[in-house]
């Protein structure tokens, strides 16, 4: 399970700079917003990634539509072989959602209405757990 997490985290890192956010029960990966997260189980990883489209694939256990441009795809990884090129493609797409590249930019005189004027929120998350925090620090970039 830890080996699966480490491999998944390496795949996420190939997409670009990420912030790893250890939480009570999961490790989230975010750029501007969270785009993927995993929960370490005894023998597998449960996780999800946010895509801008609904992608039907038998590997997704469930898909929840949050808004027209945000679809949460739940998955389970049980073997290293499941972390393949298809998962890498999904992660790259999810990373773009994390950067919010899928949103149209609004132009106009009101700077607060523009998509490129979001405040830079440097939130710091206190460690809430031992193993998850230690694992998440392995992949900080």
C-alpha positions in Angstrom: 0.0 0.0 0.0 2.8 2.5 0.8 4.6 1.4 -2.4 1.4 2.1 -4.3 1.1 5.5 -2.7 4.7 6.4 -3.5 4.3 5.3 -7.2 1.0 7.3 -7.5 2.7 10.4 -5.9 5.6 10.1 -8.4 3.1 10.1 -11.2 1.3 13.2 -9.8 4.7 15.0 -9.6 5.4 14.4 -13.3 2.4 16.7 -14.0 4.1 19.8 -12.4 4.5 21.5 -9.1 2.0 20.3 -6.5 1.1 21.0 -2.9 0.6 17.8 -0.9 -2.0 18.2 1.8 -2.1 15.5 4.4 -5.5 15.4 6.1 -7.0 13.1 8.7 -8.0 10.3 6.3 -6.5 11.2 3.0 -3.6 12.9 1.2 -4.7 15.5 -1.3 -2.8 16.9 -4.2 -3.5 20.5 -5.2 -2.3 23.3 -7.5 -4.8 26.1 -7.4 -7.5 23.7 -6.2 -7.4 20.0 -5.2 -7.4 17.7 -8.2 -6.7 14.3 -6.7 -6.6 12.5 -3.4 -5.8 9.1 -2.1 -6.8 7.2 1.0 -4.4 4.5 2.1 -6.2 1.2 3.0 -4.6 -2.0 4.2 -4.2 -3.6 0.7 -5.0 -0.9 -1.8 -5.4 2.8 -2.4 -8.8 4.4 -2.8 -8.8 7.7 -4.5 -10.4 10.2 -6.7 -9.5 12.8 -9.3 -11.4 15.7 -10.7 -11.8 15.9 -14.4 -13.5 18.6 -16.5 -15.6 16.0 -18.3 -17.4 12.9 -17.3 -15.2 10.0 -18.4 -16.9 6.6 -18.5 -14.3 3.9 -17.8 -14.7 0.5 -16.0 -11.8 1.5 -13.8 -13.9 4.2 -12.1 -16.0 2.9 -9.3 -18.2 6.0 -9.3 -18.5 9.4 -10.9 -20.0 12.3 -9.1 -20.8 15.5 -11.0 -20.2 18.5 -8.8 -20.8 21.1 -11.6 -20.7 21.1 -15.4 -16.9 21.3 -15.4 -16.1 19.3 -12.3 -16.6 15.5 -12.2 -15.1 13.5 -9.4 -14.0 10.1 -10.6 -13.4 7.5 -7.8 -11.0 4.6 -8.3 -9.3 1.8 -6.4 -5.7 0.8 -7.1 -4.7 -2.7 -5.9 -1.6 -3.5 -8.0 1.4 -1.4 -9.4 0.3 -2.5 -12.9 -2.9 -0.5 -12.5 -0.8 2.7 -12.3 -0.3 2.7 -16.0 -0.2 5.2 -18.9 -4.0 5.6 -18.8 -3.8 6.8 -15.2 -1.0 9.2 -16.1 -3.2 10.7 -18.8 -6.1 11.1 -16.3 -3.7 12.7 -13.8 -2.5 15.2 -16.4 -6.1 16.1 -17.2 -6.9 16.4 -13.5 -3.8 18.6 -13.0 -5.1 21.0 -15.6 -8.4 21.1 -13.7 -6.4 21.8 -10.5 -4.9 24.8 -12.3 -8.4 25.7 -13.3 -7.4 25.9 -17.0 -10.8 24.5 -17.9 -12.6 27.6 -16.7 -13.3 30.4 -19.1 -11.8 33.7 -18.2 -14.1 36.6 -17.7 -12.9 39.9 -19.0 -14.2 43.3 -18.1 -13.5 46.4 -16.0 -14.2 44.6 -12.7 -10.9 42.9 -11.7 -12.6 40.8 -9.1 -14.7 39.2 -11.9 -11.6 38.2 -13.9 -10.5 34.6 -13.8 -6.9 35.6 -13.4 -7.3 37.8 -10.4 -8.0 35.2 -7.7 -6.2 35.9 -4.5 -3.1 33.9 -3.7 -4.1 32.0 -0.6 -1.1 30.6 1.1 -2.8 28.3 3.5 -0.7 26.2 5.8 -2.1 22.9 7.0 -1.0 21.7 10.4 0.1 18.1 10.6 -2.8 16.0 11.7 -1.4 12.5 11.5 1.9 10.6 11.7 2.1 8.3 8.7 0.1 10.4 6.2 2.1 13.5 7.0 5.5 11.7 6.7 4.4 10.1 3.4 3.1 13.4 2.0 6.4 15.2 2.8 8.3 12.7 0.6 6.7 14.2 -2.5 6.6 17.9 -1.8 8.2 19.9 -4.6 
